[in-house]
């Protein structure tokens, strides 16, 4: 099964949102308050992902046999807004492949990492630049890359 990484197609936003929400619920939700989970749920809707792309962002998808298994969305300022891979495909290079693809368009610079994903982002070259924070009810660690 070959992994394909490319920019998202319009018809894939719903599938991308499902991957983000499913992965978040499985791994990151346990580190968030109920209000934070609700805030993230709104942020992860297909309509919101589309709106961020329309405002200058870019969304990449990882597919196996035409099925979306991973999503990376950047803002125009090279900030990672979303990076999620279905749990059953984690630790197989999918996140790294998404980061590499996005880097080919613009060098990624920053991310507000969920508490559980700090180690993964460090493997991609990001380093914490501050203590854990809460903004709009969502817990995160600010990270930057040189």
Phi and psi in degrees as a GROMACS rama.xvg file:
@    title "Ramachandran Plot"
@    xaxis  label "Phi"
@    yaxis  label "Psi"
@TYPE xy
-84.7886  139.514  UNK-2
-88.3453  130.194  UNK-3
-115.999  132.278  UNK-4
-121.647  127.753  UNK-5
-161.354  169.573  UNK-6
-67.5604  149.232  UNK-7
-66.3244  147.934  UNK-8
-101.299  152.427  UNK-9
-52.5043  -40.9637  UNK-10
-70.465  -7.69088  UNK-11
-98.2337  -2.23133  UNK-12
-61.3192  -39.2403  UNK-13
-64.0439  -44.0402  UNK-14
-64.1885  -39.7902  UNK-15
-62.6643  -44.3503  UNK-16
-62.337  -37.7904  UNK-17
-63.898  -40.7346  UNK-18
-63.602  -45.8981  UNK-19
-60.4651  -50.9441  UNK-20
-65.4701  -43.348  UNK-21
-61.0512  -46.0174  UNK-22
-66.7053  -42.5627  UNK-23
-59.3669  -48.608  UNK-24
-59.6689  -39.5221  UNK-25
-70.1386  -40.2442  UNK-26
-117.455  -41.6957  UNK-27
-96.901  -25.9101  UNK-28
-58.6279  -32.6357  UNK-29
-63.2982  -18.0559  UNK-30
-95.7192  2.40413  UNK-31
-114.695  154.803  UNK-32
-75.6582  168.637  UNK-33
-58.918  -39.8403  UNK-34
-67.0066  -37.486  UNK-35
-65.2124  -39.9893  UNK-36
-62.346  -44.0786  UNK-37
-64.7896  -40.9244  UNK-38
-61.1756  -45.8635  UNK-39
-64.6196  -38.8794  UNK-40
-56.1338  -41.8  UNK-41
-66.5342  -44.2987  UNK-42
-61.3501  -31.0531  UNK-43
-92.2614  2.69454  UNK-44
-67.0681  148.099  UNK-45
-54.689  -41.4575  UNK-46
-63.1622  -35.4168  UNK-47
-73.3769  -39.3623  UNK-48
-62.8769  -44.933  UNK-49
-59.8724  -43.7865  UNK-50
-62.638  -40.4799  UNK-51
-65.7904  -38.0924  UNK-52
-64.2854  -41.3116  UNK-53
-64.4728  -25.2164  UNK-54
-90.4596  14.4282  UNK-55
110.733  0.0221791  UNK-56
-79.3491  178.883  UNK-57
-146.903  131.863  UNK-58
-114.559  132.15  UNK-59
-113.014  146.074  UNK-60
-124.517  148.838  UNK-61
-108.383  129.228  UNK-62
-127.635  146.081  UNK-63
-127.619  124.391  UNK-64
50.0615  48.7077  UNK-65
62.5803  18.1956  UNK-66
-111.616  127.64  UNK-67
-69.8804  124.408  UNK-68
-120.711  -10.3934  UNK-69
-154.382  153.824  UNK-70
-142.931  135.884  UNK-71
-134.029  124.865  UNK-72
-120.706  134.68  UNK-73
-115.101  155.361  UNK-74
-91.8366  171.134  UNK-75
-61.4479  -24.9082  UNK-76
-89.6026  19.3492  UNK-77
67.0064  25.5592  UNK-78
-95.4063  133.544  UNK-79
-77.4974  118.625  UNK-80
-88.92  -36.6868  UNK-81
-144.501  138.057  UNK-82
-149.192  106.807  UNK-83
-138.929  138.86  UNK-84
-129.437  135.841  UNK-85
-52.9397  139.585  UNK-86
-51.9252  -39.5028  UNK-87
-70.1243  -9.71358  UNK-88
-113.686  6.75194  UNK-89
-75.2392  157.676  UNK-90
63.0052  29.2669  UNK-91
-126.581  14.3259  UNK-92
88.734  4.16947  UNK-93
-68.8786  -47.3116  UNK-94
-60.2615  -44.0486  UNK-95
-61.7969  -40.2973  UNK-96
-65.5758  -38.1855  UNK-97
-64.9102  -44.479  UNK-98
-61.3473  -43.7971  UNK-99
-61.1858  -43.8062  UNK-100
-63.161  -46.5204  UNK-101
-64.4826  -38.7182  UNK-102
-60.4692  -29.5213  UNK-103
-67.585  -22.6724  UNK-104
-92.2985  -44.115  UNK-105
-156.215  134.47  UNK-106
-63.4429  117.507  UNK-107
-65.0534  138.117  UNK-108
-116.639  -33.9669  UNK-109
-151.512  163.333  UNK-110
-159.72  147.395  UNK-111
-101.468  95.7728  UNK-112
-81.3036  138.548  UNK-113
-64.5037  152.631  UNK-114
-53.7867  -39.9151  UNK-115
-76.3047  -10.9637  UNK-116
-108.822  6.27543  UNK-117
-57.3448  -45.1586  UNK-118
-60.9187  -41.1957  UNK-119
-62.7385  -45.6151  UNK-120
-64.3138  -34.0067  UNK-121
-63.0523  -37.1307  UNK-122
-66.0531  -22.9925  UNK-123
-90.1339  3.8482  UNK-124
98.369  7.29011  UNK-125
-91.8283  147.81  UNK-126
-129.025  143.5  UNK-127
-59.9817  141.163  UNK-128
-122.046  12.52  UNK-129
-176.462  173.485  UNK-130
-75.5474  165.873  UNK-131
-55.3743  140.591  UNK-132
-131.596  166.888  UNK-133
-129.687  124.31  UNK-134
-137.973  131.136  UNK-135
52.3813  38.8973  UNK-136
73.8728  1.25281  UNK-137
-104.724  127.35  UNK-138
-82.0837  138.444  UNK-139
-160.347  165.746  UNK-140
-117.137  120.835  UNK-141
-71.3338  134.586  UNK-142
-135.913  148.25  UNK-143
-133.91  165.177  UNK-144
-130.355  141.178  UNK-145
